[in-house]
Amino acid sequence: MASPETREQGDAHESRQPRTADRERAGASWRTALAAREPATRGRADGAGVWPSDRHNDVFFPPIRSHLLANGIAVAGLDKRGVGASTGDWLGAGIVEQADDVLAALETLSDAPDLAGIPMGIFGRSQGGWVVLEAAARGRGVAFVVTSSGPGVSPAEQERHAAADGLRRAGHVPSEVEAALTSYQSMLESIRAGASYQDFQRALEADAERRRLDRLTQVAFVPDSEAEWNFARLIIDYDPRAAMRRIRCPVLALFGAEDRSVPIERSICRVPRLAE
């Protein structure tokens, strides 16, 4: 297994390979010098956002990991399917399947002698927020959950919000925004109806509608291949509320006031459901 390209200073690094079904997942766990002398106070596994993310999630996870390691908290990161040293294909894994991978990673970590009995939580950013909520709802060994910009709405609703905001900020007038969102909704309905990507492309009625969808690619997820089209079908209607109602561990949901891609107010309104 390939080791991470960046390593935190003074850490003890170990690669692990959890398995789900017939596929091998790759990741890594990190210990600090403090954790080597004394039992780690917590364990944490990371869940990345959308696109083919590895255990570092570009530049996002290393500084968070360094901070936790400096405070004696052991950390593990997972490569998405088909990324880094993991086998499979990330486009074939929806929210539920990614949660399976997170739970497999936690099970693997729980077998480590130096982590026995240590509370283990999970952290997810962006799409990873949906993933860790789903994992926590099903995993009895999850002690806590942290989400960062993890929407409290479905991927379809989140993408419509991001599209509308992005188009407005790009200077499009309300009628143009509404027309583009109508085209986007038509695309979502085609995905739900089971149409193929090629069928949808052939069904685009006018150059104007095609231009509207092309414009949306700058501000929202618009599939541009059959594989991405099928991936969208796996995730667009995932509703995190069902998972929220089943979670029985503490949850910290973090949102950024300047985050334009997530409907923050609607997401915050749904977080109290965790306590119901």
Secondary structure as GFF3:
##gff-version 3
##sequence-region A 1 276
A	DSSP	beta_strand	12	16	.	.	.	ID=ss1
A	DSSP	beta_strand	19	20	.	.	.	ID=ss2
A	DSSP	beta_strand	23	24	.	.	.	ID=ss3
A	DSSP	beta_strand	27	31	.	.	.	ID=ss4
A	DSSP	alpha_helix	33	37	.	.	.	ID=ss5
A	DSSP	beta_strand	43	47	.	.	.	ID=ss6
A	DSSP	alpha_helix	61	70	.	.	.	ID=ss7
A	DSSP	beta_strand	74	78	.	.	.	ID=ss8
A	DSSP	three_ten_helix	90	92	.	.	.	ID=ss9
A	DSSP	alpha_helix	95	110	.	.	.	ID=ss10
A	DSSP	three_ten_helix	113	115	.	.	.	ID=ss11
A	DSSP	beta_strand	120	125	.	.	.	ID=ss12
A	DSSP	alpha_helix	127	138	.	.	.	ID=ss13
A	DSSP	beta_strand	144	148	.	.	.	ID=ss14
A	DSSP	alpha_helix	155	169	.	.	.	ID=ss15
A	DSSP	alpha_helix	174	192	.	.	.	ID=ss16
A	DSSP	alpha_helix	197	203	.	.	.	ID=ss17
A	DSSP	alpha_helix	207	216	.	.	.	ID=ss18
A	DSSP	alpha_helix	226	235	.	.	.	ID=ss19
A	DSSP	alpha_helix	240	246	.	.	.	ID=ss20
A	DSSP	beta_strand	251	254	.	.	.	ID=ss21
A	DSSP	alpha_helix	264	270	.	.	.	ID=ss22
A	DSSP	three_ten_helix	271	275	.	.	.	ID=ss23
###
